[in-house]
Amino acid sequence: MPQETKIWSVSELNRLVKDVFEQSFYPFWVRGEVSNLTLHRSGHVYLTLKDERSQLSAVYFRGVETARRSGLAEGMLIEVCGRLTVYEPRGAYQLVVTQLRLKGKGDLQQRFEELKLRLQAEGLFDPERKRPVPALPRRIGVVTSPQGAALQDFLNILGRRFANVQVRIVPAAVQGERAAAEVAEGVRFLNRTGAADVIVVTRGGGSLEDLWPFNDETLARVIAASQIPVISAVGHEVDFTICDFVADLRVPTPSAAAELVIGRQADLFEGIANLRSRLRSRLLLSLGELRRRVERAAGSYVFREPGNAVRTAQQRVDEASIRLQRAAARGHEQRRAALDRLQAQLTALDPRRVLGRGYSILLDESGVALTDATRTAAGARLRALLARGELGLTVNDVREPRGPA
């Protein structure tokens, strides 16, 4: 009888490969550049070793203290001793590190520091050349990936604060070979069109390689040459890129950028409310003092005898007091009405409210909003931004407007 073919389970196969790895490879030394470094609260160190062509996952169990004492960091060139094994749950092979020694700076870290020193020597980081961020910007240009979480975080903050601002989103890749060029072109576009009072360049966190486009020299020079103030919100608080140094302002996260841009506006409104409260208190204090003076005068001997004169004077005082109260009330209501109008304008200008009523924003392939049907053609690819999500569209035909523009 023919022998029955053995069918392996995934777990059995991974366990077999793990045994083969561990029995076939003795501990060895390997050199590489540190990337994706994580010092976990469990005490273990997770990292990727890489060179110009390949990368290798590694774990250093109970190695956090050693890593901290040695100053292990992203971009460093290190040598490690360890053995190969397979992490069975993922079926991925990795190096289990037993010894670690630093050999200096990796290639990316070296290039980063060389460019940083060169641009610093040219004065591109000098505080004197940085442009002030406007206190009340009406138009914000955001250069980022439309699909990224960074943009959603930014817009969520603006939505919660009912900011009276227009947001112009310039789509750009924020990772990979095209990212630096697309972000640079986004900054140039906003400068050419004058479509923003402040520019925010943003993306979420990532490894040194993920954030590397923001260490590009051409992009750094474009940001430095921008006539519009630029805020850099790249990565997390611990991440620093060349863009952070040349930008007019660096903030740690996209949410912090939104808070900064509209925070001053909120401070202004709070100041107006405080002034209104102080004005009301001063008016009430003045009215109280007037009443006390009237009461003291009415109780004196001179006014007790000539009752008619007292009553006449009291009536005049009461009338003056009533007029003052009415004037104060009118002033208070006028200021309140003005503030209500401002609040209504702020709410009406919120782009999300417009989209929520069924409207959409059409963007051409360059990310420019379409307001004229003649600016596109049949077969063109468009994107429609809705209140929730977006649609990819293809133009079937273009019809000229029938009436006057």
C-alpha positions, 0 to 999 in steps of 0.5 A: 500500500502507498504510504499516506502523505503527511499533512503538516499543521502551521504550528508543526511546520514553524516548530520544525523550522525553528528546530532546524534554525537553532540546531544549524546556526551557532552563535555568531556576530553581525554588524548593522544599523539600528532601526525601529528601536523599541525599549519595551516596558517588559525589559526587552529591546526590539530592533531591526538591523539593516544595511544598504540591501537587507534587514534583520529583526532582532530581540535582546531579552532583558536588555533595556538597562544595557541599551540605556547605559550604552546610549543605544539609539536609532541610526547607530552602527552596532555589532551584536552576538546572538543566535537565529530562531523562529518566532512561531506565532508569526513564522518570522525568523529573528536574531536573539541577541546575547551581546551588544557593542556600539561601533559608531553612527550609521549611514543615515544618522551620519548623513542627518548630522552632516546636513544639519551642520551644513544648513546650520552654518548657512544660518537656516536655523537662526531664530532671526530669520523665522517668520511669526505665526499669525495670531488669527489665521483665516486660511490654513494650508495642510500638506500631508497624506489625505488618508493619514491619521495626522490629517484626521487628528488635525481636522478633529481638533478644528471641528471640536473648537469650531475654528473660524478658518478655511482649511486647504489640503494639499495632498502629498506622499509622506513616506517613500521615494516621492514624499520629499518632492511632493511635500516640497511642491505642496509648499511651493504651490501654497506660496504661488497661489497665496492660498494660506496664511500659515502652512502646516507640514505634518505626518504621524510617527515612524522609524528613521526610514519612514521619516527620512523624506523630511530630512531631504535638503531640497525640501528643507530649502523650500521650507526655509524660502517660504514666504508663508510661515511654516509649522512642522508637525512631523512624527512624535515628540521624540522625533526630530527632522531637518524640517523641524529645524528650518520651519518657523515653528516645530510642534510635537504632533498634528493635534498640537499644530491644530491647537496652536493655530486656533488656540490664540483665537480661543484666547482672544474670545476668552479675553473678550468674555473677561472684559464683558464680565469686568464691565458688568461688574464695574457698572453694578458697582457704580450703581450700588454706590449711587444708591448708597449716596442717595439713601444717605442724602435722603436720611439727612436732617435737611431732606427730612423736613422739605419732603417734597424736595426730597421726593422730587430729587429722589425721583430724578435720581431714580429716573437717572438710575433707571436710564443708566441701568437701561443703557447698561443693559442695552450695551450688554445686549448689543455686545452679546448680539455681536458675539452671537453674530460672530459665533454664528459666522464661525459655525457657518464657515465650518467646512464640515457643516457644508459637507454635512448638508449633502455638498461635496468638494471636487478635487482634480488629479492635482488636488485643486478644487474645481469651481468651473466645469470647463477646467476639466474634460471627459475621462478625467479622474476626480475625487469628491470629498464628502462629510464622511469619506471620499469618492473616486469619479470619472468625468463622462461629459462636460457641459458649458454653463448656460447662463452668465457666470 
